[in-house]
């Protein structure tokens, strides 16, 4: 197994982080490093990581860790930089340490014991591997794995089925379990921390798909550990509850998305405008069906984010994230 660094971003959820770290202890193949990025800069989180490091040093794991004394790296942020900034900082640290692979995840999942064995069979031939997940209740979790660049949205009707090999191509990614090879990270750079939250992983996966073969596989590697209110649309597809802050960034960050699409000649002004309308409509439906109590404030944040996205699209000072080569 090459040097696999797990990069975890956490914020004010020490109990969930403890559950995730415990799942690492049950893994039958140990990772090379665990980078915990603390966006809260919290003494409580630092203590959670310290206790876990001590357990590793005492050998309280399902398998032997080669460098247990240095296996866990605590990366505290001075301010909350969101998931985007957290993954930027964590991947930067892992890259500087010499990681060959970057396995990204939030703090509200747990890893299945044989996850790395499942991923390892795909790693020789693919630069990005996205494993499958279980939802909080143990059922399958549907991930929209096709990005429609002409519209700037996920394909909501992409088939949930896999081929006979248990694999299908993807042109996007998710920071909830996405695995990225070092040379891919070198070519596309680190995640764009300006996104703060939302669309960051979608765009990063889009950029990665331009330089490597990216796949989503049927092997289940994670399970969500936090229950989220949702509305089941059909089958495994569902609309989850959101927040006013997320609603703002869903719309605002389409400005950043448009700039990256322009780099590769995939930006269609008419199609992208239609995709923006569809994104707004989806969030409006979410407010009507799942988050009715936040309807007034939520609608205002959607409009505010849309206005900000227009400024970003026309910002003459914008530059893409630099590559690391």
N, C-alpha and C positions, 0 to 999 in steps of 0.2 A: 504494500500500500504506500503510495507516495504521500508527501507531507500534506495532510488535509487539515486545514484550520477552520474550526467552527467559529463563526462570527455571530454573536448574539447582541441585540440591542434591547435594552430594558429601560423602563421609566415608571417609577413608583409602583412596581408590582413585585415586591420581594417574594411573596408566597408562590406566585407563578414561576418566578425565576428558580426558586428552590426545587420545584417539581421538575423543571426542565433539566437542571443540573443533576438531579437524582436519576433521570432517565439516561443521562450520559454514563453514569456509573454502571448501568445495566447493559451497556453496549458490549457485544461479543467481539468487536474489533475497535480498538481505541483510536481516536483521532490523534493528530500530532500536537495540536494546540487548541485551546479554547480561549477566544478573545471576548470578554464581556465588556460591552460599552455601556456605561451608566450615564444616561442623559439627565439624571436627577442630581448627580454628584452627591450621593447620599451615604452617610456613615453606615446606615442599615444595610444597604446593598453591598458596600465594601466588606462588611462583616459576613454576609452570606457567602461571598466569594472566598473569603479567607477560610471559613469553616470548611468549604468544599475542597479547597486546596489541601487542607490538613488531612481530610479523608483520603485523598488520592495518595498522599505521602505515606499514609498508614496501610495502603493496599486494600481499602474497602471498595473494591470494584469487581465486576464480573470477569474482567481479563486484566492482564498486566499492561500498565502504561509505561512506555519506554523511558520517558523523562518526567516522572511524576512531580519532581520538585519545581519544574519550570513549565508545566503543562497549562496552567491557567494564568492568563494575563488580564489584569483589571485596568480598564481604560476609562477614566472618569472625565466627563465633559464639564467645562466651566459653566455652560448654559445648555438648555435643552435645544438641540439642533434637529429634532425630529428624527424619524426613521432614516431619512435621506442622509442627514449629517452624521447620524450614528453609524450607518453602514460605510459611509465615506471614511470615517475615523478608524473603524475596526478593520476594514480591508487595507487601509494604508499601513496600519501597524502590522497586520499579518504579512503584507507584501514585504515590508522592511525586514521582518524576521526570516523571510525565505520560504513562505508557503508555496506549494505547488498547486493546491486547490483551495478554493474559498467556498465554504458551505454556509449559507446565510439563513438566519431564522430569527423571528421575534421571540419574546419571552412567553407567549401564550400558546405554546405547543409543547409536546413531548416527543422524543425520538423513540422509535421502535428498536428493540435490541439488535436486530440484524440489518439495520439500515445501511451501514457502510458496505456490507457484503453485497447487498442488493444493488447499490450504486456502482460498485467497483467493476461489474461486468460491462457497464456502459461507458466507463471512463476512457478506455483506450481509443475509442473511435469518435468521441463527441466532445466538443469544447464546453458545452453547457448541457447539464442534465437536470431535469425537473422531475422529481419523484411525485407519486400520488399521495394524497392525504385522506385521513378519516375526519369526519366532523366530530363535534363535541360528544354527540350521542352514539358514536361508533359507526354511523352510516357513512357512505361515500360522500366526499366533498368534490363538487364539480368546479373545475377551474377553467376559465375561458382562455384557452391556449392559443387562439389565433387572433392576431392583431391586424385589423383592416386599416392599412396605412392611408388609403385614399380618403377615409372618413375620420381617422384618428380615434377609433373605438375598437373594443373587443368584438369579435363575432359572437353574438349571443346564441346562435343556433349551430355552432360548430359541434360536430358529433362527439359524444362522450365515449365512443367505442375506440378500441385500439386494434392494430393489425395482429396477425397471428404471433408475431414476435413480442407483442406487448409494448409497442413503441409507435410514436407518431411525431412528425416534425412540428416544431413550433417556431414562431418568429418573435416571441416575447419571453418574459420570465417573471418569476414571483420571488420576492425576497423571503418568503416563507418556505424555505427548503431548497432554493435554487443553488446549484453547484457549478462553479465557474473555474475554468483552467487558467493558470497563470498567464500564458501567452495571450489569451483572450483579454484579460484584464490589462495587460500591457498595451494592447492595440487600441482598446476603446477608452482606457482611463478608468478612474474611480467613479463611483456613482455621483451624480450631480447633486450636491448638498443644498442647492438653491430650491429644490422642489419642496423641502421640509417633509411633507408627507404626500402620498398619492401620485400615481403615474410614474414615479421614479423608477420602480422596478420594471414596469411595462416598457419604458423608453430604453432602459439599460439592456433589457433582453432584446429589444429591436436592434440596438446598435451591435450587440454581440452576434446576432444572427447574420449580420453583414460580413463577419470575418470568420465564422465557424459554423459547424453543423450542430444545431440546437435541437434537442428532443425532449419530449415529455414521455415518461414511461409508466406502465401500469403498476410497477412495484410500489407498495405502500410503505412509506418511510416515516411519516409523522402522523400525529393525531392532535387536533386542536384541544386545548385544555380550558378554554374559557367559553362559557355559554353566551351566545349573542341572540337577542330577540330578532326574529326574522319572519318573512312571509314567503311560504313555499309557492313558487310560480308554477312549476311543473316538474315532476320527477325529482331529480337531485338538484335542480336549479332553484335558487331562492334569493330574495332580497333581504339583506341583513340591515339591522338598525345602524344608523350613522350619527354624526354629531354636526353641529353648525360649523365648527372649525374644519372638519373634513369636507363639508359641502363647499366651503370657500375655496379650498385647495384643489378640489376636483375640477372646478371651473378655471381658476387662475392658472393652474399648471398646464392647461392646454396651450397657453402661450409658449411655454418652454418646449412642449412637444412639437409644436409647429416649427420652431426654429431647428430642431434636430431633423425633422422630416425634410426641411429645405436643404440640409447638407447633402442628402442622398437623392435629391430630385423627386421625392415622394410626396411633396406638398401640393395638393390641389385645393386652391382657395374655395371653390364652390363645394367640393366634397367635404372639406374640413369644416366649413360653415354648417353644412348639414349634420355632420357628426357632433358639432357643438350643440346644435338644437336638440339632437337625440339624447345627448348626455344630460342636458338640462331637463328634458322631459322625463328621463329615467329617475333623476333625483327628485323631481316634482311628484312622481308616482310614489317614490319611497316615502316622502313626507305625508302623502295622503293615506298610505296603507300601513306603514310601520312606525313612523315618527310623528303622528298627528299632533301630539302635544307641542311640538317644536315648529309647527307649520309657519307661523308668522316670522319668527326670527330666522328660520331656515331658508325661507324664500328670499329674504333680504341678503343673506350671505351668498346664496347662489348668484344673485344679480351682481353683487360686489365683486365676486371672483371673476365673473364673465367680463366685467369692465376692466379689471386688472390684466386679464389675458390679452386684451386688445393692445394695451400699452406694451406688453412684453413682445408681442409679434412685431411691433414697429420700433423697438428699442435699438438704436444704432450702436450702442456700446456692448451688446450681447456677444459673448464668445462661448464656444462649446468647451467642455472639460478637456484638458490636454491629455494626450496619451502618455504612457510611462516609458516608452522606448527611447 
